């Protein structure tokens, strides 16, 4: 029997498939584009694990067609599962659960795999992906820690561990794991990403920017998500430091335009354009091009976190009929969403969608009210702390624009705490100064002012 690059036995019909299988396994855990090389053999090799990996790649498209495109490969994997190993059989079952929308079932199977086959790191990373998308930071960490004793020699596992720690707000442990991964392999972009999160959260903005820029020379041959997302983090540091023109350059050069049809590239563009505007940066006509691609997403409903950003982008681009259509579709989908995600759709996504659409249309009181309903449970729709911060920024902007003493008071309390945690942030100091001026506290406004 053959084995993959991590030592896991694999059942293959064709011995020449070992290379493409290794490309998938190692490319997937290192976020490299070579993972997709497996698709070149999927038509010729009926091996169950090859078919299951091909289905995985199609599901990662995160589009309304993803399940349809994955189904032929998944069905062939299931049909041949009897001749596969127990590890491969469990992986196939996990992909089947994912395709059916049973994320809880998929997570359970990936968790079993992490304990019984801890060097199946492709399964582990996919389990972390599902935990991430359901707001389960502890689940992400449990998966990584289960595999560490058997796979501590793999730098990418330490990067996965680092992000699990970070999502659990364990910053010292996250930084230690990330730095260990990078010491083992300087080109470990997921560890770079985790450490960037730590530095942003802790207000180490100049340090974080310098670190990300220093390792950016290694961001080669990555999948478009990892490439654009790490540059997205660079742009966040630049926005907070008041380096607006540089942030726009990063957007134009490295965030939008790599794979415009991909969901993650689209939401990265939407969230960055929104942040620019919230920071007072003119984005010109950049919404227009993004919205051309968002208009194809009206029936996707893969993840609530994605739909919300598609909706806001369409509305900010002035595509109001399509935004209204997407809102109606979100409401209809929420009523019949899979059981494991229904509460997130109904109790978080629907009010957040109403709030985001209202904000985009200048209806700030409605925006504040609806986003205020969603924010306490926002973790349930997935995304990282840094990604979900967009919705908090929009909520704060709505409070300020409503402009009553009560809403300004709420905004002051939230913003001043953020300034205290990120004293380097020019963006936050500008915003809190506006609030203090509106509250009739000009001395405090002057205290927090930062030059443009």
C-alpha positions as CSV (number, residue, x, y, z in Angstrom):
1,X,0.0,0.0,0.0
2,X,1.1,3.5,-0.8
3,X,1.4,6.3,1.8
4,X,1.0,10.1,1.5
5,X,3.7,12.6,2.4
6,X,2.6,12.6,6.0
7,X,2.8,8.8,6.3
8,X,-1.0,8.0,6.0
9,X,-1.7,4.8,4.0
10,X,-3.7,5.5,0.8
11,X,-5.6,3.2,-1.4
12,X,-4.8,4.0,-5.1
13,X,-5.8,2.4,-8.4
14,X,-2.8,4.1,-10.1
15,X,0.6,4.4,-8.4
16,X,1.3,7.6,-10.4
17,X,-1.4,9.3,-8.4
18,X,0.8,9.5,-5.3
19,X,2.3,12.8,-6.5
20,X,-1.0,14.6,-7.1
21,X,-2.3,13.3,-3.8
22,X,0.7,14.7,-2.0
23,X,0.2,18.0,-3.8
24,X,-3.4,18.0,-2.4
25,X,-2.4,17.1,1.2
26,X,0.7,19.3,1.5
27,X,-0.8,22.1,-0.6
28,X,-3.9,22.2,1.4
29,X,-2.2,22.4,4.8
30,X,0.4,24.9,3.5
31,X,-2.3,27.0,1.6
32,X,-0.5,26.5,-1.7
33,X,-2.2,26.5,-5.1
34,X,-0.7,23.1,-5.9
35,X,-3.5,21.4,-4.0
36,X,-5.7,21.8,-7.1
37,X,-3.2,19.7,-9.1
38,X,-5.2,16.7,-7.9
39,X,-8.1,17.6,-10.2
40,X,-6.0,16.7,-13.2
41,X,-6.1,13.0,-12.3
42,X,-9.7,12.9,-10.8
43,X,-11.3,11.8,-14.1
44,X,-8.8,8.9,-14.6
45,X,-8.2,7.5,-11.1
46,X,-11.4,6.2,-9.4
47,X,-9.6,5.7,-6.1
48,X,-12.0,6.7,-3.3
49,X,-9.6,9.1,-1.6
50,X,-8.8,10.8,-4.9
51,X,-12.5,11.3,-5.6
52,X,-13.1,12.6,-2.1
53,X,-10.2,15.1,-2.4
54,X,-11.6,16.3,-5.7
55,X,-15.0,16.8,-4.1
56,X,-13.3,18.8,-1.3
57,X,-11.8,21.2,-3.8
58,X,-15.1,21.7,-5.5
59,X,-16.9,22.4,-2.2
60,X,-14.3,25.0,-1.4
61,X,-15.6,27.1,-4.2
62,X,-18.3,28.3,-1.7
63,X,-20.8,28.9,-4.4
64,X,-24.3,27.7,-5.2
65,X,-22.9,25.3,-7.8
66,X,-20.3,23.8,-5.4
67,X,-22.3,20.9,-4.2
68,X,-23.6,20.1,-7.7
69,X,-20.0,20.1,-9.0
70,X,-18.7,18.0,-6.1
71,X,-21.5,15.4,-6.2
72,X,-20.2,13.1,-9.0
73,X,-16.8,12.8,-7.3
74,X,-18.4,12.3,-3.9
75,X,-20.7,9.6,-5.2
76,X,-17.8,7.7,-6.8
77,X,-15.9,8.0,-3.5
78,X,-18.8,6.6,-1.6
79,X,-19.3,3.8,-4.1
80,X,-15.7,2.7,-3.7
81,X,-15.4,3.2,0.0
82,X,-15.5,-0.5,0.8
83,X,-12.0,-0.9,-0.5
84,X,-10.7,2.1,1.3
85,X,-9.0,2.3,4.7
86,X,-11.0,3.2,7.8
87,X,-9.2,6.6,7.7
88,X,-10.2,7.2,4.1
89,X,-13.8,6.0,4.8
90,X,-14.2,8.5,7.7
91,X,-12.8,11.3,5.5
92,X,-15.4,10.4,2.8
93,X,-18.2,10.4,5.3
94,X,-17.0,13.9,6.6
95,X,-17.1,15.3,3.0
96,X,-20.6,13.8,2.6
97,X,-21.8,15.5,5.7
98,X,-20.4,18.8,4.5
99,X,-22.1,18.5,1.2
100,X,-25.4,17.8,3.0
101,X,-25.0,20.9,5.2
102,X,-24.4,18.9,8.3
103,X,-21.5,20.8,9.7
104,X,-21.9,19.4,13.2
105,X,-21.6,15.9,11.8
106,X,-18.6,16.8,9.7
107,X,-16.9,18.4,12.7
108,X,-17.6,15.2,14.8
109,X,-16.0,13.0,12.1
110,X,-12.9,15.3,11.7
111,X,-12.5,15.3,15.5
112,X,-12.6,11.4,15.6
113,X,-10.0,11.4,12.8
114,X,-7.7,13.8,14.7
115,X,-7.6,11.4,17.6
116,X,-7.4,8.1,15.6
117,X,-5.2,9.3,12.7
118,X,-3.5,12.5,14.0
119,X,-1.2,12.8,11.0
120,X,-4.2,13.3,8.7
121,X,-3.7,17.0,8.8
122,X,-5.8,17.7,5.7
123,X,-8.8,16.3,7.6
124,X,-7.7,18.4,10.7
125,X,-7.5,21.6,8.7
126,X,-10.9,21.0,7.1
127,X,-12.3,20.4,10.6
128,X,-10.8,23.7,11.7
129,X,-12.4,25.4,8.7
130,X,-15.9,24.1,9.8
131,X,-15.3,25.1,13.4
132,X,-14.2,28.5,12.2
133,X,-17.3,29.0,10.2
134,X,-19.5,28.1,13.1
135,X,-17.7,30.3,15.6
136,X,-16.2,27.4,17.6
137,X,-12.7,28.6,18.6
138,X,-12.3,25.9,21.3
139,X,-13.1,23.3,18.7
140,X,-10.4,24.6,16.4
141,X,-7.9,24.4,19.3
142,X,-9.0,20.9,20.4
143,X,-8.4,19.5,16.9
144,X,-4.9,20.9,16.7
145,X,-3.8,19.9,20.2
146,X,-5.1,16.3,19.6
147,X,-2.6,16.0,16.7
148,X,0.4,17.7,18.2
149,X,2.0,14.7,19.9
150,X,2.1,12.7,16.7
151,X,2.8,15.5,14.2
152,X,4.9,18.1,16.0
153,X,7.5,17.8,13.1
154,X,5.1,19.5,10.7
155,X,5.4,23.3,10.8
156,X,1.9,23.8,9.4
157,X,0.3,22.1,12.4
158,X,1.9,24.7,14.7
159,X,0.4,27.4,12.5
160,X,-3.0,25.7,12.8
161,X,-2.5,25.5,16.6
162,X,-1.5,29.2,16.7
163,X,-4.7,30.3,15.0
164,X,-6.8,28.1,17.3
165,X,-5.2,29.7,20.4
166,X,-5.7,33.2,18.9
167,X,-9.4,32.5,18.3
168,X,-9.6,31.5,21.9
169,X,-8.0,34.9,22.9
170,X,-4.9,33.1,24.2
171,X,-2.5,35.5,22.7
172,X,0.8,34.4,24.4
173,X,0.2,30.8,23.4
174,X,-0.8,31.8,19.9
175,X,2.4,33.9,19.4
176,X,4.6,31.1,20.8
177,X,3.1,28.6,18.4
178,X,3.3,30.9,15.4
179,X,6.9,31.8,16.0
180,X,7.7,28.1,16.5
181,X,6.1,27.3,13.1
182,X,8.0,30.2,11.4
183,X,11.3,29.0,13.0
184,X,10.7,25.6,11.4
185,X,9.6,27.0,8.1
186,X,9.9,30.7,7.3
187,X,7.3,30.3,4.5
188,X,4.4,29.4,6.7
189,X,1.7,31.9,5.7
190,X,-0.9,30.6,8.1
191,X,1.4,31.2,11.0
192,X,2.2,34.7,9.6
193,X,-1.6,35.2,9.5
194,X,-2.0,34.1,13.1
195,X,0.8,36.3,14.4
196,X,-0.7,39.2,12.4
197,X,-3.9,38.7,14.3
198,X,-2.2,38.7,17.6
199,X,-0.3,41.9,16.9
200,X,-3.5,43.6,15.6
201,X,-5.5,42.6,18.7
202,X,-2.8,43.7,21.0
203,X,-2.4,47.1,19.3
204,X,1.1,46.4,18.2
205,X,0.4,48.1,14.9
206,X,3.8,49.3,13.7
207,X,5.4,46.0,14.8
208,X,2.7,44.0,13.0
209,X,3.0,46.0,9.8
210,X,6.8,45.5,9.8
211,X,6.5,41.8,10.5
212,X,4.0,41.1,7.7
213,X,5.9,43.2,5.2
214,X,9.1,41.4,6.1
215,X,7.7,37.9,5.5
216,X,5.6,38.9,2.4
217,X,8.4,37.9,0.1
218,X,7.5,34.2,1.0
219,X,3.9,34.6,-0.2
220,X,4.5,32.9,-3.5
221,X,2.6,30.0,-5.1
222,X,-0.2,30.4,-2.5
223,X,-3.9,30.0,-3.2
224,X,-5.7,33.3,-3.9
225,X,-7.3,33.4,-0.4
226,X,-4.1,33.1,1.5
227,X,-2.3,35.6,-0.7
228,X,-5.0,38.2,-0.7
229,X,-5.9,37.7,2.9
230,X,-2.4,38.2,4.3
231,X,-2.2,41.4,2.2
232,X,-5.7,42.3,3.6
233,X,-4.1,42.2,7.0
234,X,-1.3,44.5,5.8
235,X,-3.9,46.9,4.7
236,X,-5.6,46.8,8.1
237,X,-2.4,47.9,9.8
238,X,-1.9,50.7,7.2
239,X,-5.5,52.0,7.7
240,X,-5.1,52.1,11.5
241,X,-1.7,53.9,11.2
242,X,-3.3,56.5,8.9
243,X,-1.3,55.5,5.9
244,X,-4.3,55.8,3.6
245,X,-2.6,55.9,0.2
246,X,-0.5,52.9,0.9
247,X,-3.5,51.0,2.0
248,X,-5.3,51.8,-1.2
249,X,-2.3,50.6,-3.2
250,X,-2.3,47.3,-1.3
251,X,-5.9,46.9,-2.2
252,X,-5.4,47.6,-5.9
253,X,-2.2,45.5,-6.2
254,X,-2.7,42.5,-3.9
255,X,-6.3,42.2,-2.5
256,X,-8.7,42.7,-5.5
257,X,-8.0,41.2,-8.8
258,X,-6.3,37.8,-8.2
259,X,-9.3,35.5,-8.6
260,X,-12.3,37.9,-8.8
261,X,-14.8,35.0,-9.0
262,X,-13.8,33.5,-5.7
263,X,-15.9,34.1,-2.6
264,X,-13.1,34.8,-0.3
265,X,-11.4,37.3,-2.6
266,X,-14.8,39.0,-3.0
267,X,-15.5,39.4,0.7
268,X,-11.9,40.5,1.3
269,X,-12.5,43.3,-1.2
270,X,-15.9,44.2,0.3
271,X,-14.7,44.4,3.8
272,X,-11.6,46.4,3.0
273,X,-13.6,48.9,0.9
274,X,-16.1,49.3,3.7
275,X,-13.2,49.9,6.2
276,X,-11.7,52.5,3.9
277,X,-15.0,54.4,3.8
278,X,-15.5,54.1,7.6
279,X,-12.0,55.6,8.1
280,X,-12.9,58.5,5.8
281,X,-10.9,57.3,2.8
282,X,-12.4,57.9,-0.7
283,X,-12.6,54.7,-2.6
284,X,-13.6,56.2,-5.9
285,X,-15.5,53.8,-8.2
286,X,-13.9,50.7,-6.7
287,X,-17.3,49.3,-5.6
288,X,-18.5,49.0,-9.2
289,X,-16.1,46.3,-10.3
290,X,-16.6,44.2,-7.1
291,X,-20.4,44.4,-7.4
292,X,-20.3,43.0,-10.9
293,X,-19.1,39.7,-9.3
294,X,-21.3,39.9,-6.2
295,X,-24.4,40.1,-8.5
296,X,-23.8,36.4,-9.2
297,X,-24.2,35.5,-5.5
298,X,-27.9,36.1,-5.0
299,X,-28.7,32.4,-4.5
300,X,-25.6,31.1,-2.9
301,X,-26.3,30.9,0.9
302,X,-23.3,28.8,1.6
303,X,-22.4,30.7,4.8
304,X,-24.2,33.6,6.5
305,X,-20.9,35.4,6.9
306,X,-20.4,35.5,3.2
307,X,-24.0,36.5,2.3
308,X,-23.8,39.5,4.6
309,X,-20.8,40.9,2.9
310,X,-22.2,40.3,-0.6
311,X,-25.3,42.2,0.5
312,X,-23.4,45.2,1.8
313,X,-21.2,45.4,-1.3
314,X,-24.2,45.3,-3.6
315,X,-25.9,48.1,-1.6
316,X,-22.8,50.3,-1.4
317,X,-22.4,49.9,-5.2
318,X,-25.9,51.2,-5.7
319,X,-27.3,47.9,-7.0
320,X,-30.4,48.2,-4.9
321,X,-32.7,45.8,-6.7
322,X,-30.1,43.0,-6.4
323,X,-29.5,43.9,-2.7
324,X,-33.2,43.7,-2.1
325,X,-33.4,40.4,-3.8
326,X,-30.5,39.0,-1.8
327,X,-32.2,40.1,1.4
328,X,-35.4,38.3,0.5
329,X,-33.4,35.2,-0.4
330,X,-31.5,35.3,2.9
331,X,-34.8,35.5,4.8
332,X,-36.2,32.6,2.8
333,X,-33.1,30.5,3.3
334,X,-33.0,31.2,7.0
335,X,-36.4,29.6,7.5
336,X,-35.2,26.3,6.1
337,X,-31.5,26.3,6.7
338,X,-29.8,23.0,7.9
339,X,-30.5,22.3,11.6
340,X,-26.8,22.8,12.6
341,X,-26.7,26.4,11.2
342,X,-30.4,27.5,11.3
343,X,-30.1,29.6,14.5
344,X,-27.1,31.5,13.0
345,X,-29.1,32.3,9.9
346,X,-32.3,33.3,11.7
347,X,-31.2,35.0,14.8
348,X,-27.9,36.6,13.6
349,X,-27.8,36.8,9.9
350,X,-31.3,38.1,9.2
351,X,-31.2,41.1,11.7
352,X,-27.6,41.8,10.6
353,X,-28.6,41.8,7.0
354,X,-31.4,44.4,7.7
355,X,-28.9,46.5,9.7
356,X,-26.2,46.4,7.0
357,X,-28.6,47.3,4.2
358,X,-30.0,50.1,6.3
359,X,-26.5,51.5,6.9
360,X,-25.6,51.4,3.2
361,X,-28.8,53.4,2.5
362,X,-28.2,56.0,5.2
363,X,-31.0,54.7,7.5
364,X,-28.7,54.8,10.6
365,X,-31.3,54.4,13.4
366,X,-32.5,51.2,11.8
367,X,-28.9,50.1,11.2
368,X,-28.0,50.6,14.9
369,X,-31.1,48.8,16.1
370,X,-30.8,45.8,13.9
371,X,-27.0,45.4,14.2
372,X,-27.5,45.8,18.0
373,X,-29.6,42.7,17.9
374,X,-27.1,40.7,16.0
375,X,-23.8,41.8,17.5
376,X,-24.0,39.8,20.9
377,X,-24.3,36.6,18.9
378,X,-22.2,37.5,15.9
379,X,-19.6,34.8,16.6
380,X,-22.2,32.2,15.5
381,X,-21.8,33.2,11.9
382,X,-18.1,32.5,11.9
383,X,-15.2,34.7,10.7
384,X,-12.3,35.8,12.7
385,X,-12.3,38.5,15.4
386,X,-10.7,40.9,12.8
387,X,-13.2,40.0,10.1
388,X,-16.2,40.4,12.4
389,X,-14.9,43.8,13.5
390,X,-16.3,45.2,10.3
391,X,-19.8,44.8,11.6
392,X,-18.9,46.4,14.9
393,X,-17.4,49.4,13.0
394,X,-20.5,49.8,11.0
395,X,-22.6,49.7,14.1
396,X,-20.4,52.3,15.7
397,X,-20.7,54.5,12.7
398,X,-24.5,54.2,12.8
399,X,-24.5,55.2,16.5
400,X,-22.5,58.3,15.7
401,X,-24.6,59.3,12.7
402,X,-27.8,58.9,14.7
403,X,-26.3,61.6,16.9
404,X,-28.4,61.6,19.9
405,X,-26.9,61.9,23.4
406,X,-27.7,58.3,24.1
407,X,-26.1,56.9,20.9
408,X,-23.1,59.2,21.1
409,X,-22.6,58.1,24.7
410,X,-22.7,54.4,23.7
411,X,-20.2,55.1,20.9
412,X,-17.9,57.0,23.3
413,X,-17.8,54.0,25.6
414,X,-17.0,51.6,22.9
415,X,-14.5,53.7,21.0
416,X,-12.5,54.9,24.1
417,X,-12.0,51.3,25.1
418,X,-10.7,50.5,21.7
419,X,-8.3,53.5,21.8
420,X,-7.1,52.4,25.1
421,X,-6.2,49.0,23.7
422,X,-4.7,50.4,20.4
423,X,-3.1,53.7,21.3
424,X,-1.2,53.7,18.0
425,X,-4.4,53.8,16.0
426,X,-4.7,57.1,14.1
427,X,-8.1,55.9,12.8
428,X,-9.6,55.3,16.2
429,X,-8.3,58.6,17.6
430,X,-9.9,60.5,14.8
431,X,-13.2,58.7,15.3
432,X,-13.3,59.2,19.1
433,X,-12.4,62.9,18.7
434,X,-15.5,63.4,16.5
435,X,-17.6,61.8,19.2
436,X,-16.1,64.0,22.0
437,X,-16.7,67.1,19.9
438,X,-20.4,66.1,19.3
439,X,-20.8,65.4,23.1
440,X,-19.5,68.9,24.0
441,X,-16.2,67.7,25.4
442,X,-13.8,69.6,23.2
443,X,-10.8,69.2,25.6
444,X,-11.1,65.4,25.3
445,X,-11.5,65.8,21.5
446,X,-8.2,67.7,21.4
447,X,-6.6,65.1,23.6
448,X,-7.4,62.3,21.1
449,X,-6.8,64.2,17.9
450,X,-4.3,62.8,15.5
451,X,-3.0,64.7,12.4
452,X,-3.9,63.5,8.9
